[in-house]
Amino acid sequence: MTLVEDNYHRESLLLYVDCEYDGAVSDFRVLNVDNSDEELVTVIQECTINETKYTFTYHFDPIANEIIECKYEITND
């Protein structure tokens, strides 16, 4: 799965935290991918935005190529 390499996907994910995919964003890493659901992929991914680390947990629909539901937390407050 190439979620981490897809700029469209990264831009879509960052909309949840009202950020743009620019030079302030770094260290995109996929921590876990769960393909057990037949329709949606559950992903845990993190990135750093202006030295703040965000961990995203979301459902991704690979057929529609879109994030269905996303929750995030700041993990280095």
Residue frames relative to the residue before (quaternion, step in Angstrom):
aa qw qx qy qz dx dy dz
M 1.0000 0.0000 0.0000 0.0000 0.00 0.00 0.00
T 0.2107 -0.8168 0.5310 0.0802 3.57 -0.83 0.96
L 0.1399 0.8280 -0.5317 0.1099 3.59 1.00 0.72
V 0.6905 0.5015 -0.2912 0.4323 3.57 0.86 -0.91
E 0.7018 0.4746 -0.2678 0.4587 3.61 1.12 -0.51
D 0.6059 0.5854 -0.3317 0.4245 3.58 1.26 -0.20
N 0.3548 -0.7660 0.4956 0.2044 3.61 -0.43 1.17
Y 0.6052 0.5462 -0.3587 0.4548 3.60 1.03 -0.70
H 0.6536 0.5111 -0.3040 0.4682 3.55 0.96 -0.89
R 0.6538 0.5087 -0.3166 0.4621 3.61 0.90 -0.87
E 0.6526 0.5107 -0.3146 0.4629 3.59 0.93 -0.88
S 0.6453 0.5191 -0.3156 0.4631 3.60 0.97 -0.83
L 0.6555 0.5153 -0.3055 0.4599 3.57 0.96 -0.87
L 0.6896 0.4976 -0.2830 0.4435 3.59 0.91 -0.88
L 0.5218 0.6248 -0.4188 0.4024 3.60 1.19 -0.31
Y 0.6075 0.5765 -0.3487 0.4208 3.59 1.12 -0.59
V 0.7494 0.3041 -0.1996 0.5532 3.60 1.19 -0.42
D 0.4888 -0.7077 0.3939 0.3241 3.58 1.26 0.50
C 0.5041 0.6159 -0.4436 0.4120 3.55 0.93 0.97
E 0.3622 -0.6882 0.5789 0.2451 3.51 -1.29 0.44
Y 0.4838 -0.6378 0.5107 0.3136 3.53 -1.21 0.52
D 0.2643 0.7546 -0.5475 0.2467 3.55 -0.12 1.35
G 0.8009 -0.3216 0.2179 0.4557 3.57 -1.25 -0.35
A 0.5961 0.5733 -0.3628 0.4294 3.60 1.22 -0.32
V 0.6650 0.4845 -0.2853 0.4916 3.59 1.27 -0.33
S 0.1128 0.7974 -0.5837 0.1038 3.55 -0.84 0.99
D 0.8232 0.3338 -0.1991 0.4139 3.51 -1.41 0.00
F 0.1510 0.7699 -0.5993 0.1590 3.60 0.77 0.95
R 0.1062 0.7860 -0.6010 0.0985 3.57 -0.76 1.06
V 0.3065 -0.7092 0.6045 0.1940 3.54 -1.01 0.86
L 0.2389 -0.7996 0.5395 0.1122 3.57 -0.66 1.13
N 0.8023 -0.0578 0.0746 0.5894 3.57 1.05 -0.76
V 0.0686 -0.7582 0.6475 0.0343 3.55 -1.14 0.77
D 0.0876 -0.7931 0.6027 0.0115 3.56 -0.76 1.10
N 0.1141 -0.8187 0.5626 0.0118 3.56 -0.49 1.26
S 0.3586 0.7808 -0.4651 0.2132 3.61 1.19 0.25
D 0.6218 0.4826 -0.3391 0.5152 3.60 1.18 -0.48
E 0.4814 -0.7031 0.4455 0.2747 3.59 -0.87 0.92
E 0.7641 0.3801 -0.2008 0.4811 3.61 1.09 -0.60
L 0.8044 0.2108 -0.0905 0.5480 3.60 0.98 -0.82
V 0.2984 -0.7101 0.6097 0.1869 3.52 -1.20 0.63
T 0.2281 -0.7550 0.5987 0.1396 3.59 -0.88 0.93
V 0.0601 -0.8195 0.5687 -0.0376 3.54 -0.72 1.14
I 0.1254 -0.7205 0.6746 0.1006 3.52 -1.19 0.71
Q 0.0673 0.8045 -0.5757 0.1301 3.53 -0.61 1.19
E 0.1185 -0.7965 0.5870 0.0838 3.56 -1.09 0.60
C 0.0091 0.7659 -0.6426 -0.0216 3.51 -1.31 0.39
T 0.3658 -0.6970 0.5693 0.2374 3.53 -1.32 0.25
I 0.0497 -0.7727 0.6327 -0.0090 3.54 -0.94 1.03
N 0.8269 -0.1307 0.0387 0.5456 3.57 -0.50 1.20
E 0.7159 -0.4770 0.2228 0.4586 3.56 0.87 1.07
T 0.5902 0.5124 -0.3870 0.4892 3.60 1.24 0.28
K 0.2722 -0.7800 0.5457 0.1408 3.57 -0.74 1.07
Y 0.1282 -0.7795 0.6122 0.0329 3.55 -0.87 1.08
T 0.1320 -0.7505 0.6410 0.0916 3.54 -1.09 0.77
F 0.1563 -0.7970 0.5825 0.0346 3.55 -0.68 1.20
T 0.0619 -0.7353 0.6726 0.0560 3.53 -1.14 0.75
Y 0.1602 0.8175 -0.5284 0.1637 3.55 -0.56 1.13
H 0.3910 -0.6625 0.5856 0.2555 3.50 -1.41 0.29
F 0.1262 -0.7963 0.5914 0.0161 3.53 -0.86 1.05
D 0.2406 -0.7502 0.6020 0.1300 3.54 -0.92 0.99
P 0.2775 -0.8051 0.4974 0.1656 3.61 -0.25 1.20
I 0.5953 0.5590 -0.3704 0.4427 3.61 1.13 -0.50
A 0.7518 0.3557 -0.1895 0.5219 3.59 0.87 -0.98
N 0.2967 -0.7763 0.4930 0.2573 3.60 1.30 -0.30
E 0.5925 0.5537 -0.3854 0.4402 3.56 0.82 1.03
I 0.4702 -0.6308 0.5405 0.2981 3.50 -1.29 0.51
I 0.3034 -0.7862 0.5179 0.1467 3.57 -0.71 1.11
E 0.7913 -0.0438 0.0847 0.6039 3.58 0.87 -0.94
C 0.0044 -0.8171 0.5754 -0.0346 3.58 -0.88 0.88
K 0.0501 -0.7394 0.6708 0.0280 3.52 -1.10 0.86
Y 0.0396 -0.8037 0.5931 0.0275 3.55 -1.10 0.58
E 0.0865 -0.7666 0.6301 0.0887 3.50 -1.31 0.33
I 0.4204 -0.6497 0.5664 0.2833 3.52 -1.24 0.55
T 0.1774 -0.8534 0.4875 0.0506 3.55 -0.56 1.16
N 0.7450 0.2993 -0.2446 0.5436 3.62 1.20 0.19
D 0.0541 -0.8758 0.4795 0.0070 3.54 0.96 0.96
